[in-house]
Amino acid sequence: MPFPAIRAGETLRGQALGEVMVAPENSGLSPGDLVVHFLGWRDYAAVPVTQCRKVRDDLPDRVTHLGHGSTAYAALTRGIHVRPGDTAFISSGGGAIGSMAAQIARLHGAARVIGSTSTREKADRLVMGLGYDAAIYRGGAPISQQLAEAAPEGIDVFVDNVGGEQFQAGVIACREGARVVVMGTLSQQLAAGRGRGAPITLDSAHILMKRLLIRGYSADDNPEAQQEWEQHLGEWLRSGQLRFPHVIVDGLAEAPQALEQTIRGGHLGTVIVKV
Ligand SMILES: NC(=O)c1ccc[n+]([C@@H]2O[C@H](COP(=O)([O-])OP(=O)(O)OC[C@H]3O[C@@H](n4cnc5c(N)ncnc54)[C@H](OP(=O)(O)O)[C@@H]3O)[C@@H](O)[C@H]2O)c1
C-alpha cells in the first residue's frame, strides 16, 4: 500500500531485517534470532517484541526475507487465483512486487506472462533476465495496442501495480472470467505533479459482459499467507524454481540516491539498503 510521506528528521521506513542482540526473558526471542520489523532503518533499534516478526534462518540467503514475494504470493493465491494455462499481465513487471508475481504466476501454471516497464531496453531485460514471455513499455505505442499484440487472445489474470492507462488497457484486454487484482497506483504515486490521481475512462460493459472480478487487495488482508509463503520460498529457492531479483546498496547514506534511482526506474527487482 502507498506509505505516508516521510518528513525531514524522520527515520526512513520500510521493512527492516535484523538480528536480535538482547531480548526480555519469555519473549520468545533470543540473541541471534532473525526478525523483521517496520520501525525504521537503524544500526541498532529498541523494538517492542510485539512489533517484531521472527523469521526462519534456513534460507539460502537471508535477504530473501525482504522484498515483496509474500505480497505477490498473497495477491495471486488469496486476492485472486491464478490457474494453470492462464495468460497473466503484470504491470510494473520489474518492480519489487512485479518481479516476484511473474515467477509465482508461472509456478502456479500460468502459460504466458507479460510485463510492463518504462523503456524498450528494460522490456528486453524483463524477457531475458526475469523470464517474461513478452514485455511492453511506456512511451512506445499505446499500451493497449502493445498489450493486444503481446496477448492477442486476451489475458486471464492482471496484477495491476500502476493504474491509469495501464489499468484501462489491462481491463480491455481481459477475457471472459478474468481476474484483476489492484495492488498499487504507481502512475499516480510517482508521476510528476502526483496527487492528482490517474483518472481514466472505463466502459463498465467490459466488466459486465466479461464477468470480470476486479479486486483491490492488501497483503495485510491475509496475514496467514506469510507462513505459507516462507515455506514455499525456501523450497523454490533451493530447487532453483525461484529467483529473488534484487540490488543491494551499501550504507544508509546511499539511501536517498537509491530511492531516487528506484523511482526513476534505474533498478530491477527489490532495492535493499544495507545499513
Ligand atoms: N497492496 C499491497 O499489499 C502492497 C504492498 C506493498 C506495495 N504496494 C504498492 O504496489 C505498487 C508496487 O510496489 P513495488 O514495491 O513493486 O514498487 P517498486 O518496486 O518500488 O516500483 C518502482 C518502479 O515503478 C516504476 N515507475 C516509476 N514511475 C512510474 C510511473 N510514472 N508509472 C508507472 N510505473 C512507474 C519504475 O519501474 P519501471 O522502470 O519498470 O517502470 C520503478 O522501478 C506500489 O504502488 C506500492 O505502493 C502494495
The ligand as an SDF file (V2000), in Angstrom:
LIG
                    3D

 48 52  0  0  0  0  0  0  0  0999 V2000
   -1.3310   -3.9410   -1.9350 N   0  0  0  0  0  0  0  0  0  0  0  0
   -0.2920   -4.2140   -1.1710 C   0  0  0  0  0  0  0  0  0  0  0  0
   -0.3340   -5.0650   -0.2620 O   0  0  0  0  0  0  0  0  0  0  0  0
    1.0080   -3.5020   -1.4300 C   0  0  0  0  0  0  0  0  0  0  0  0
    2.1620   -3.7350   -0.6660 C   0  0  0  0  0  0  0  0  0  0  0  0
    3.3290   -3.0370   -0.9760 C   0  0  0  0  0  0  0  0  0  0  0  0
    3.3370   -2.1110   -2.0220 C   0  0  0  0  0  0  0  0  0  0  0  0
    2.1830   -1.8810   -2.7270 N   0  0  0  0  0  0  0  0  0  0  0  0
    2.1240   -0.9360   -3.8480 C   0  0  0  0  0  0  0  0  0  0  0  0
    2.3230   -1.7030   -5.0320 O   0  0  0  0  0  0  0  0  0  0  0  0
    2.9650   -0.9100   -6.0350 C   0  0  0  0  0  0  0  0  0  0  0  0
    4.2290   -1.5960   -6.4950 C   0  0  0  0  0  0  0  0  0  0  0  0
    5.1210   -1.6920   -5.3940 O   0  0  0  0  0  0  0  0  0  0  0  0
    6.6270   -2.1360   -5.6370 P   0  0  0  0  0  0  0  0  0  0  0  0
    7.2680   -2.1940   -4.2910 O   0  0  0  0  0  0  0  0  0  0  0  0
    6.6540   -3.3050   -6.5490 O   0  0  0  0  0  0  0  0  0  0  0  0
    7.1740   -0.8810   -6.4220 O   0  0  0  0  0  0  0  0  0  0  0  0
    8.6670   -0.5190   -6.7420 P   0  0  0  0  0  0  0  0  0  0  0  0
    9.4930   -1.7250   -6.9550 O   0  0  0  0  0  0  0  0  0  0  0  0
    9.1430    0.4860   -5.7630 O   0  0  0  0  0  0  0  0  0  0  0  0
    8.4040    0.1970   -8.1240 O   0  0  0  0  0  0  0  0  0  0  0  0
    9.2220    1.1680   -8.5910 C   0  0  0  0  0  0  0  0  0  0  0  0
    9.0690    1.1380  -10.1000 C   0  0  0  0  0  0  0  0  0  0  0  0
    7.9320    1.8830  -10.5160 O   0  0  0  0  0  0  0  0  0  0  0  0
    8.0850    2.1630  -11.8780 C   0  0  0  0  0  0  0  0  0  0  0  0
    7.6260    3.5140  -12.1710 N   0  0  0  0  0  0  0  0  0  0  0  0
    8.2370    4.6880  -11.9420 C   0  0  0  0  0  0  0  0  0  0  0  0
    7.4740    5.7180  -12.3570 N   0  0  0  0  0  0  0  0  0  0  0  0
    6.3570    5.1810  -12.8820 C   0  0  0  0  0  0  0  0  0  0  0  0
    5.2020    5.7340  -13.4960 C   0  0  0  0  0  0  0  0  0  0  0  0
    5.0430    7.0430  -13.6450 N   0  0  0  0  0  0  0  0  0  0  0  0
    4.2550    4.8840  -13.9200 N   0  0  0  0  0  0  0  0  0  0  0  0
    4.4000    3.5620  -13.7570 C   0  0  0  0  0  0  0  0  0  0  0  0
    5.4800    2.9710  -13.1900 N   0  0  0  0  0  0  0  0  0  0  0  0
    6.4450    3.7890  -12.7550 C   0  0  0  0  0  0  0  0  0  0  0  0
    9.5810    2.0100  -12.1880 C   0  0  0  0  0  0  0  0  0  0  0  0
    9.7440    0.7890  -12.8940 O   0  0  0  0  0  0  0  0  0  0  0  0
    9.8410    0.6980  -14.4960 P   0  0  0  0  0  0  0  0  0  0  0  0
   11.0560    1.4590  -14.8870 O   0  0  0  0  0  0  0  0  0  0  0  0
    9.9390   -0.7600  -14.7280 O   0  0  0  0  0  0  0  0  0  0  0  0
    8.5460    1.2880  -14.9950 O   0  0  0  0  0  0  0  0  0  0  0  0
   10.1840    1.8160  -10.8040 C   0  0  0  0  0  0  0  0  0  0  0  0
   11.3320    0.9960  -10.8330 O   0  0  0  0  0  0  0  0  0  0  0  0
    3.1750    0.4540   -5.3900 C   0  0  0  0  0  0  0  0  0  0  0  0
    2.0850    1.2560   -5.7570 O   0  0  0  0  0  0  0  0  0  0  0  0
    3.1550    0.1630   -3.8940 C   0  0  0  0  0  0  0  0  0  0  0  0
    2.7540    1.2940   -3.1470 O   0  0  0  0  0  0  0  0  0  0  0  0
    1.0530   -2.5660   -2.4710 C   0  0  0  0  0  0  0  0  0  0  0  0
  1  2  1  0
  2  3  2  0
  2  4  1  0
  4  5  1  0
  4 48  2  0
  5  6  2  0
  6  7  1  0
  7  8  2  0
  8  9  1  0
  8 48  1  0
  9 10  1  0
  9 46  1  0
 10 11  1  0
 11 12  1  0
 11 44  1  0
 12 13  1  0
 13 14  1  0
 14 15  2  0
 14 16  1  0
 14 17  1  0
 17 18  1  0
 18 19  2  0
 18 20  1  0
 18 21  1  0
 21 22  1  0
 22 23  1  0
 23 24  1  0
 23 42  1  0
 24 25  1  0
 25 26  1  0
 25 36  1  0
 26 27  1  0
 26 35  1  0
 27 28  2  0
 28 29  1  0
 29 30  1  0
 29 35  2  0
 30 31  1  0
 30 32  2  0
 32 33  1  0
 33 34  2  0
 34 35  1  0
 36 37  1  0
 36 42  1  0
 37 38  1  0
 38 39  2  0
 38 40  1  0
 38 41  1  0
 42 43  1  0
 44 45  1  0
 44 46  1  0
 46 47  1  0
M  CHG  2   8   1  16  -1
M  END
$$$$
